[in-house]
Amino acid sequence: MRVALGLSYNGQAYQGWQSQPSGQTVQDKLEAALGRFAAQRVSTLCAGRTDAGVHGIMQVVHFDTPLQRDTYSWVRGTNANLPRDIAVQWALEVPNTFHCRASATSRRYAYVLYESVVRPSVDQGRVGWAFRALDGDAMRAAAEMLLGEHDFTSFRASQCQALSPVKNMMEIAFSKRGSYWRIEFEANAFLHHMIRNIMGCLVQIGQGKKPPQWMAEVLAARDRRAAAPTFSPDGLYFLGPRYDAQWGIPDSAPAYDGLP
C-alpha cells in the first residue's frame, strides 16, 4: 500500500532534507526510523525539499510498502526511532495514484523575522534577524509586485535545478506580533533559495535602503545579481503543500500555530 506521512522538524542540526552520504539530513533520519520500525528498507519522496537550517511544519512524504499496519502505528513506531527534533504528525493510507509532489496544487512557506537592536538568543536558529526598524507598508507594497505569474530568475540560486523559472505567486501575507514578523508565501512551486532571496530584498526595502519599486526592477532584470544577498535560513519554515480534498490530506499541523 502507499502511505503518506506529515512530518515536522527543526532544521538546525541537519544538512537539509535530501539524503547525503553524511547521513545528517532529515530524509536520512526518517528513512532510518521507518526502516527500524518496518524491519526493511523504506524509501520516501517529499513534497518540497528544504535547505540546511530550514524548518518543516508539515512536510508531506509518501512511500510504498507491502506491510499492513494501522496508520497510527506508523506514527508511534516511527517517532519512537526518530530524534527529538523530528516528529511524524499523522499517517494516512492513500491511493497509488497519489504523489506527494505531483499531486500538490500549491506550497506554502512562512518566514519569521525578529526585529530588534539585540540579536536573538532563545530563538537563535529559529528566526531571522533585522536589527534596524522595518517599514511594513513599504514591504507590503514591494511584495504586491511579485504576485501573479512571473519569471523569478532574479531570485533563483545558481544551483537551482527547476526546469522553468516561471512560477505563480498566489499570496504574500504579512502579520506582526510584538517584535516578530510572520511573512507567508504561497505559490504553485518555488525555486531554490527563492524565498530567502525575496526576503533579502524585502528587508532592504523595509529598512529604507531601497524604495518599494526596486522590487519590480529586480524582478524585471531576470538576473540574480540585481537582487539582495540571500537571507538567513534560520527563520524559514515549510508550512506544507495543499492538495485537492479528494486525497484527504490535512491542510495544517498543530505546530503551525506555534509560530509568531
C-alpha positions as CSV (number, residue, x, y, z in Angstrom):
1,M,0.0,0.0,0.0
2,R,1.0,3.7,-0.3
3,V,1.3,5.6,2.9
4,A,1.5,9.4,3.3
5,L,3.1,11.0,6.4
6,G,3.0,14.5,7.7
7,L,6.4,15.4,9.3
8,S,7.6,18.4,11.4
9,Y,11.2,19.1,12.2
10,N,13.6,21.7,13.5
11,G,16.2,22.0,10.7
12,Q,19.1,23.4,12.8
13,A,21.0,20.2,13.2
14,Y,20.6,18.9,9.6
15,Q,22.1,19.4,6.2
16,G,18.7,19.9,4.6
17,W,16.1,17.4,3.6
18,Q,17.7,15.4,0.8
19,S,19.7,12.3,1.7
20,Q,23.5,12.8,1.7
21,P,26.5,10.4,2.4
22,S,26.9,12.0,5.8
23,G,23.5,10.7,6.9
24,Q,22.8,14.0,8.6
25,T,19.7,15.0,6.7
26,V,16.0,14.8,7.7
27,Q,15.4,12.2,5.0
28,D,18.2,10.1,6.3
29,K,16.8,10.2,9.8
30,L,13.3,9.5,8.7
31,E,14.2,6.5,6.5
32,A,16.4,5.0,9.2
33,A,13.5,5.3,11.6
34,L,11.0,3.8,9.2
35,G,13.4,1.0,8.4
36,R,13.8,0.1,12.1
37,F,10.0,0.1,12.6
38,A,9.3,-1.8,9.4
39,A,12.3,-4.1,9.6
40,Q,13.1,-3.4,6.0
41,R,14.4,-0.6,3.8
42,V,11.8,2.2,3.2
43,S,12.4,4.9,0.5
44,T,10.5,8.2,0.7
45,L,9.6,11.0,-1.6
46,C,8.8,14.5,-0.2
47,A,6.5,17.4,-1.3
48,G,9.3,20.1,-1.1
49,R,13.0,19.7,-0.3
50,T,14.3,22.1,2.3
51,D,17.8,23.5,2.7
52,A,20.2,23.2,5.7
53,G,18.8,25.1,8.7
54,V,15.3,25.4,7.2
55,H,12.4,24.0,9.4
56,G,9.4,22.0,8.4
57,I,5.9,22.4,9.9
58,M,4.1,19.9,7.7
59,Q,6.4,18.2,5.2
60,V,4.4,15.6,3.3
61,V,6.1,12.4,2.2
62,H,4.9,9.1,0.7
63,F,6.3,5.6,0.4
64,D,5.1,2.2,-0.8
65,T,5.2,-0.8,1.5
66,P,3.9,-4.4,1.5
67,L,3.3,-4.2,5.2
68,Q,-0.2,-3.9,6.7
69,R,-0.1,-1.6,9.7
70,D,-2.6,0.6,11.4
71,T,-2.0,4.2,10.3
72,Y,-1.4,5.4,13.8
73,S,1.2,2.6,14.3
74,W,3.3,4.3,11.6
75,V,3.1,7.4,13.7
76,R,4.1,5.9,17.0
77,G,6.5,3.3,15.7
78,T,8.4,5.8,13.5
79,N,8.5,8.5,16.2
80,A,10.0,6.0,18.7
81,N,13.0,5.8,16.4
82,L,13.4,9.5,15.4
83,P,15.5,12.2,17.1
84,R,13.6,14.5,19.3
85,D,13.6,17.4,16.8
86,I,11.8,15.4,14.1
87,A,8.2,14.0,14.6
88,V,5.6,12.4,12.4
89,Q,2.3,14.2,12.9
90,W,-0.1,11.9,11.1
91,A,-0.2,8.9,8.7
92,L,-2.7,8.0,6.0
93,E,-3.2,5.2,3.6
94,V,-3.6,6.8,0.2
95,P,-4.3,5.6,-3.4
96,N,-1.4,4.6,-5.5
97,T,-2.3,7.5,-7.8
98,F,-1.4,10.0,-5.0
99,H,2.0,11.6,-5.3
100,C,3.2,13.9,-2.5
101,R,4.9,16.3,-5.0
102,A,3.0,15.9,-8.3
103,S,-0.5,16.0,-6.6
104,A,0.2,19.2,-4.7
105,T,-1.7,22.3,-6.1
106,S,0.5,24.8,-4.2
107,R,3.2,25.1,-1.5
108,R,3.4,27.4,1.5
109,Y,6.2,28.8,3.5
110,A,6.5,31.3,6.4
111,Y,9.4,33.4,7.3
112,V,9.6,34.6,10.9
113,L,11.7,37.7,11.3
114,Y,12.8,39.2,14.6
115,E,13.0,43.0,14.7
116,S,15.3,44.1,17.5
117,V,18.5,46.0,18.1
118,V,19.8,43.0,20.0
119,R,20.4,39.6,18.3
120,P,18.0,36.7,19.2
121,S,19.0,34.3,22.0
122,V,16.2,31.9,23.0
123,D,15.1,31.9,19.3
124,Q,18.6,31.5,17.9
125,G,18.3,29.4,14.8
126,R,14.5,29.7,14.6
127,V,14.1,33.3,13.4
128,G,15.8,35.7,11.0
129,W,17.1,38.9,12.5
130,A,16.6,42.6,11.4
131,F,18.5,44.9,13.7
132,R,17.0,48.1,12.1
133,A,13.3,49.1,12.3
134,L,11.2,47.9,9.4
135,D,8.6,49.8,7.4
136,G,5.7,47.3,7.0
137,D,3.9,49.4,4.4
138,A,6.9,49.6,2.2
139,M,7.5,45.9,2.4
140,R,3.8,45.1,1.6
141,A,3.9,47.5,-1.4
142,A,7.0,45.8,-2.7
143,A,5.6,42.3,-2.2
144,E,2.5,43.1,-4.2
145,M,4.7,43.4,-7.3
146,L,5.6,39.7,-7.0
147,L,2.0,38.4,-7.1
148,G,0.9,36.5,-10.2
149,E,2.9,34.6,-12.8
150,H,6.4,35.8,-13.3
151,D,9.9,34.8,-14.3
152,F,11.6,34.7,-11.0
153,T,15.2,34.2,-12.3
154,S,16.4,37.2,-10.2
155,F,15.5,35.2,-7.1
156,R,16.9,31.9,-8.2
157,A,20.0,30.2,-6.8
158,S,22.7,29.4,-9.4
159,Q,22.4,25.7,-8.5
160,C,18.6,25.6,-8.9
161,Q,17.5,22.5,-10.9
162,A,14.0,23.6,-11.7
163,L,13.1,23.3,-15.4
164,S,11.5,26.7,-15.6
165,P,11.9,29.9,-13.6
166,V,8.3,30.9,-14.2
167,K,6.2,30.5,-11.1
168,N,2.8,31.7,-9.9
169,M,2.9,33.6,-6.6
170,M,-0.6,33.3,-5.2
171,E,-0.2,35.2,-1.9
172,I,2.2,37.0,0.3
173,A,0.7,37.9,3.7
174,F,2.2,40.0,6.5
175,S,1.4,39.9,10.2
176,K,3.3,41.2,13.2
177,R,3.1,40.3,16.9
178,G,5.4,42.3,19.2
179,S,8.9,42.2,17.7
180,Y,8.1,39.2,15.4
181,W,7.1,39.5,11.8
182,R,5.5,36.5,10.1
183,I,5.5,36.6,6.3
184,E,3.7,33.8,4.5
185,F,4.2,32.9,0.9
186,E,2.1,30.6,-1.3
187,A,2.9,29.6,-4.9
188,N,2.4,26.7,-7.2
189,A,6.1,26.0,-6.7
190,F,9.3,27.7,-5.6
191,L,12.8,27.9,-6.9
192,H,15.9,27.1,-4.9
193,H,16.5,30.0,-2.4
194,M,13.6,31.9,-3.9
195,I,12.1,33.0,-0.6
196,R,15.4,33.8,1.1
197,N,16.4,36.0,-1.9
198,I,13.0,37.7,-1.8
199,M,13.4,38.2,1.9
200,G,16.8,39.8,1.4
201,C,15.1,42.4,-0.9
202,L,12.2,42.9,1.5
203,V,14.5,43.7,4.4
204,Q,16.5,46.2,2.4
205,I,13.2,47.9,1.4
206,G,11.8,47.7,4.9
207,Q,15.0,49.4,6.3
208,G,14.7,52.2,3.7
209,K,17.8,51.2,1.8
210,K,15.8,50.7,-1.4
211,P,12.3,52.1,-2.4
212,P,9.4,49.6,-2.9
213,Q,9.5,50.0,-6.7
214,W,13.0,48.5,-6.6
215,M,11.4,45.1,-6.2
216,A,9.8,45.4,-9.7
217,E,13.1,46.4,-11.2
218,V,14.8,43.4,-9.7
219,L,12.0,41.1,-11.0
220,A,12.2,42.6,-14.5
221,A,16.0,42.2,-14.6
222,R,15.9,38.4,-14.6
223,D,19.4,38.5,-13.2
224,R,20.3,37.2,-9.8
225,R,23.0,39.9,-9.5
226,A,20.2,42.5,-9.4
227,A,18.8,41.3,-6.1
228,A,19.9,41.5,-2.5
229,P,22.2,38.8,-0.9
230,T,20.5,35.6,0.2
231,F,18.9,36.0,3.6
232,S,19.4,33.6,6.6
233,P,17.7,30.2,6.5
234,D,17.0,30.4,10.3
235,G,13.5,31.9,10.1
236,L,12.2,29.9,7.1
237,Y,9.5,27.3,7.7
238,F,7.9,25.0,5.1
239,L,4.3,25.1,6.1
240,G,3.4,22.3,3.7
241,P,1.6,21.7,0.4
242,R,-2.0,22.0,-0.4
243,Y,-4.0,19.2,-2.1
244,D,-7.4,18.7,-3.6
245,A,-9.9,17.5,-1.0
246,Q,-10.2,14.1,-2.6
247,W,-6.9,12.9,-1.1
248,G,-8.0,13.7,2.5
249,I,-4.6,15.2,3.4
250,P,-4.7,17.6,6.4
251,D,-4.2,21.2,5.5
252,S,-2.1,22.1,8.5
253,A,-0.5,20.6,11.6
254,P,-0.6,21.8,15.3
255,A,2.9,23.2,15.1
256,Y,1.6,25.7,12.6
257,D,0.0,27.7,15.5
258,G,3.3,27.9,17.4
259,L,4.9,30.4,15.1
260,P,4.5,34.1,15.9
